[in-house]
Amino acid sequence: MPINNKYGYIRVSTQEQHEDRQHIALTPYEIPNKNLFIDKQSGKDFNRPAYKQLVRRLKRGDILYIKSIDRLGRSYGEIIEQWRFLIRNKGIDIYVIDMPLLDTTYCKDLLGTFISDLVLQVLSFSAQIERDNLLQRQAEGIAAAKARGVIFGKQPLPLPENFEDIYNRWRSGMITADQAAKQCGVSRRTLYEKTRGRRQCEGWSHVGMRTDIRRTR
C-alpha cells in the first residue's frame, strides 16, 4: 500500500503578519518540515508560489492539513473549485483543524460527503463575505482619511533651508543643475519638477536647461 504523506499549508495575508498560530495548530499532526508550505499573500486567488508547489507535490492518498478554510482562500467560488480538484483529481484527503466536519478521511459515504460539501459552502461563503467587508472597511477608512487631509503614497523630499541661495546661484549660472540638485539632496529631475512653475514665471526654464546640457558635454 502507498504511504500516506502528511502536508501542511499555512497562509498569512502580508509579509508583516506572523504564521505562529498556524504553526502551533499543525504541530500535533507531526508534519515533516519539508512538507510545510507557507505563503505570505492575499487569499483572493490561488496564484501563490508555495501553494502551487504544494499541489505539484501532492499524490493520491496524501493528507493536507490546514488550520481553517480561510487559510486556503478567500474567494467562495475558487475555494469550492480547489477543494473539489484536490479531492477528486489529486485524490488526497483534507483535514481542517478548526472545523472537524471538514475531514475527508472520515465518513466517505454519501451522507458524509453531503455534510462536508454543505459545511464547505457555508464556510467558503463566510470567508468571501469577510474579505469583501474588509475591503469595504479599508476603502471607507482611506476615504475618511483623505477627507481629513491625510496624504497617501511617497511624500516629496523637502528642499533645504538654503534653497533660495542655491536656486539663485543656479539661475545666475554659477552652478549647474546637477550641482544644485546635489546640494538640495534631490535628483536633477526632482529639482526641475519642484522649480518648473517658478522658472516658467521667471522666463528662464528652457535657457537654464540648455546651459546645463552644454556644461556637461
Contacts in CASP RR format, 6 or more apart in sequence:
PFRMAT RR
TARGET T0000
AUTHOR 0000-0000-0000
METHOD contacts of the structure
MODEL  1
MPINNKYGYIRVSTQEQHEDRQHIALTPYEIPNKNLFIDKQSGKDFNRPA
YKQLVRRLKRGDILYIKSIDRLGRSYGEIIEQWRFLIRNKGIDIYVIDMP
LLDTTYCKDLLGTFISDLVLQVLSFSAQIERDNLLQRQAEGIAAAKARGV
IFGKQPLPLPENFEDIYNRWRSGMITADQAAKQCGVSRRTLYEKTRGRRQ
CEGWSHVGMRTDIRRTR
2 59 0 8 1.000
2 60 0 8 1.000
2 61 0 8 1.000
4 61 0 8 1.000
4 62 0 8 1.000
4 63 0 8 1.000
5 35 0 8 1.000
5 59 0 8 1.000
5 62 0 8 1.000
5 63 0 8 1.000
6 29 0 8 1.000
6 30 0 8 1.000
6 31 0 8 1.000
6 32 0 8 1.000
6 35 0 8 1.000
6 62 0 8 1.000
6 63 0 8 1.000
6 65 0 8 1.000
7 31 0 8 1.000
7 35 0 8 1.000
7 36 0 8 1.000
7 37 0 8 1.000
7 54 0 8 1.000
7 57 0 8 1.000
7 58 0 8 1.000
7 62 0 8 1.000
7 63 0 8 1.000
7 64 0 8 1.000
7 65 0 8 1.000
8 26 0 8 1.000
8 31 0 8 1.000
8 35 0 8 1.000
8 36 0 8 1.000
8 37 0 8 1.000
8 54 0 8 1.000
8 64 0 8 1.000
8 65 0 8 1.000
8 66 0 8 1.000
9 36 0 8 1.000
9 37 0 8 1.000
9 38 0 8 1.000
9 39 0 8 1.000
9 50 0 8 1.000
9 51 0 8 1.000
9 54 0 8 1.000
9 64 0 8 1.000
9 65 0 8 1.000
9 66 0 8 1.000
9 71 0 8 1.000
9 72 0 8 1.000
10 19 0 8 1.000
10 22 0 8 1.000
10 23 0 8 1.000
10 26 0 8 1.000
10 36 0 8 1.000
10 37 0 8 1.000
10 38 0 8 1.000
10 39 0 8 1.000
10 66 0 8 1.000
10 67 0 8 1.000
10 71 0 8 1.000
11 19 0 8 1.000
11 22 0 8 1.000
11 38 0 8 1.000
11 39 0 8 1.000
11 40 0 8 1.000
11 41 0 8 1.000
11 43 0 8 1.000
11 48 0 8 1.000
11 51 0 8 1.000
11 71 0 8 1.000
11 72 0 8 1.000
11 73 0 8 1.000
12 18 0 8 1.000
12 19 0 8 1.000
12 22 0 8 1.000
12 38 0 8 1.000
12 39 0 8 1.000
12 40 0 8 1.000
13 40 0 8 1.000
13 41 0 8 1.000
13 42 0 8 1.000
13 43 0 8 1.000
14 40 0 8 1.000
15 40 0 8 1.000
17 40 0 8 1.000
19 38 0 8 1.000
19 40 0 8 1.000
21 67 0 8 1.000
22 67 0 8 1.000
22 71 0 8 1.000
25 67 0 8 1.000
25 97 0 8 1.000
25 98 0 8 1.000
26 36 0 8 1.000
26 65 0 8 1.000
26 67 0 8 1.000
26 97 0 8 1.000
29 65 0 8 1.000
29 95 0 8 1.000
31 65 0 8 1.000
35 57 0 8 1.000
37 50 0 8 1.000
37 51 0 8 1.000
37 53 0 8 1.000
37 54 0 8 1.000
38 50 0 8 1.000
39 48 0 8 1.000
39 49 0 8 1.000
39 50 0 8 1.000
39 51 0 8 1.000
41 48 0 8 1.000
42 74 0 8 1.000
43 73 0 8 1.000
43 74 0 8 1.000
43 75 0 8 1.000
43 131 0 8 1.000
44 73 0 8 1.000
44 74 0 8 1.000
44 75 0 8 1.000
44 131 0 8 1.000
45 75 0 8 1.000
45 78 0 8 1.000
46 52 0 8 1.000
46 73 0 8 1.000
46 78 0 8 1.000
46 82 0 8 1.000
54 64 0 8 1.000
55 86 0 8 1.000
55 90 0 8 1.000
58 64 0 8 1.000
58 86 0 8 1.000
58 90 0 8 1.000
58 92 0 8 1.000
59 90 0 8 1.000
59 92 0 8 1.000
60 90 0 8 1.000
60 91 0 8 1.000
60 92 0 8 1.000
61 91 0 8 1.000
61 92 0 8 1.000
61 93 0 8 1.000
62 90 0 8 1.000
62 92 0 8 1.000
62 93 0 8 1.000
63 92 0 8 1.000
63 93 0 8 1.000
63 94 0 8 1.000
63 95 0 8 1.000
63 105 0 8 1.000
64 86 0 8 1.000
64 92 0 8 1.000
64 93 0 8 1.000
64 94 0 8 1.000
64 95 0 8 1.000
65 94 0 8 1.000
65 95 0 8 1.000
65 97 0 8 1.000
66 72 0 8 1.000
66 94 0 8 1.000
66 95 0 8 1.000
66 96 0 8 1.000
66 97 0 8 1.000
67 96 0 8 1.000
67 97 0 8 1.000
67 98 0 8 1.000
68 96 0 8 1.000
68 97 0 8 1.000
68 98 0 8 1.000
68 99 0 8 1.000
69 79 0 8 1.000
69 96 0 8 1.000
69 98 0 8 1.000
69 99 0 8 1.000
69 102 0 8 1.000
69 120 0 8 1.000
69 123 0 8 1.000
69 124 0 8 1.000
69 127 0 8 1.000
70 123 0 8 1.000
70 126 0 8 1.000
70 127 0 8 1.000
70 130 0 8 1.000
72 79 0 8 1.000
72 82 0 8 1.000
72 83 0 8 1.000
73 79 0 8 1.000
73 82 0 8 1.000
73 127 0 8 1.000
74 127 0 8 1.000
74 128 0 8 1.000
74 130 0 8 1.000
74 131 0 8 1.000
75 127 0 8 1.000
75 128 0 8 1.000
75 131 0 8 1.000
76 124 0 8 1.000
76 125 0 8 1.000
76 127 0 8 1.000
76 128 0 8 1.000
77 124 0 8 1.000
77 128 0 8 1.000
79 120 0 8 1.000
79 124 0 8 1.000
79 127 0 8 1.000
79 128 0 8 1.000
80 120 0 8 1.000
80 121 0 8 1.000
80 124 0 8 1.000
83 94 0 8 1.000
83 120 0 8 1.000
83 124 0 8 1.000
86 92 0 8 1.000
86 94 0 8 1.000
87 93 0 8 1.000
87 94 0 8 1.000
87 104 0 8 1.000
93 103 0 8 1.000
93 104 0 8 1.000
93 105 0 8 1.000
94 102 0 8 1.000
94 103 0 8 1.000
94 104 0 8 1.000
95 102 0 8 1.000
95 103 0 8 1.000
95 104 0 8 1.000
95 105 0 8 1.000
96 102 0 8 1.000
96 103 0 8 1.000
99 119 0 8 1.000
99 123 0 8 1.000
101 115 0 8 1.000
101 116 0 8 1.000
101 119 0 8 1.000
102 116 0 8 1.000
102 119 0 8 1.000
102 120 0 8 1.000
102 123 0 8 1.000
103 116 0 8 1.000
104 116 0 8 1.000
107 113 0 8 1.000
107 115 0 8 1.000
107 116 0 8 1.000
142 152 0 8 1.000
145 152 0 8 1.000
146 152 0 8 1.000
156 190 0 8 1.000
156 194 0 8 1.000
157 185 0 8 1.000
157 186 0 8 1.000
157 190 0 8 1.000
159 184 0 8 1.000
159 186 0 8 1.000
159 194 0 8 1.000
160 166 0 8 1.000
160 183 0 8 1.000
160 184 0 8 1.000
160 185 0 8 1.000
163 184 0 8 1.000
166 175 0 8 1.000
166 180 0 8 1.000
166 183 0 8 1.000
166 184 0 8 1.000
167 180 0 8 1.000
167 195 0 8 1.000
167 198 0 8 1.000
169 175 0 8 1.000
169 180 0 8 1.000
170 176 0 8 1.000
170 177 0 8 1.000
170 179 0 8 1.000
170 180 0 8 1.000
171 202 0 8 1.000
171 204 0 8 1.000
171 208 0 8 1.000
173 208 0 8 1.000
173 211 0 8 1.000
175 183 0 8 1.000
176 211 0 8 1.000
176 212 0 8 1.000
176 215 0 8 1.000
176 216 0 8 1.000
177 188 0 8 1.000
177 191 0 8 1.000
177 192 0 8 1.000
177 208 0 8 1.000
177 209 0 8 1.000
177 212 0 8 1.000
178 188 0 8 1.000
178 212 0 8 1.000
178 216 0 8 1.000
180 191 0 8 1.000
181 187 0 8 1.000
181 188 0 8 1.000
181 190 0 8 1.000
181 191 0 8 1.000
184 191 0 8 1.000
186 194 0 8 1.000
192 209 0 8 1.000
196 205 0 8 1.000
197 205 0 8 1.000
199 205 0 8 1.000
199 208 0 8 1.000
END
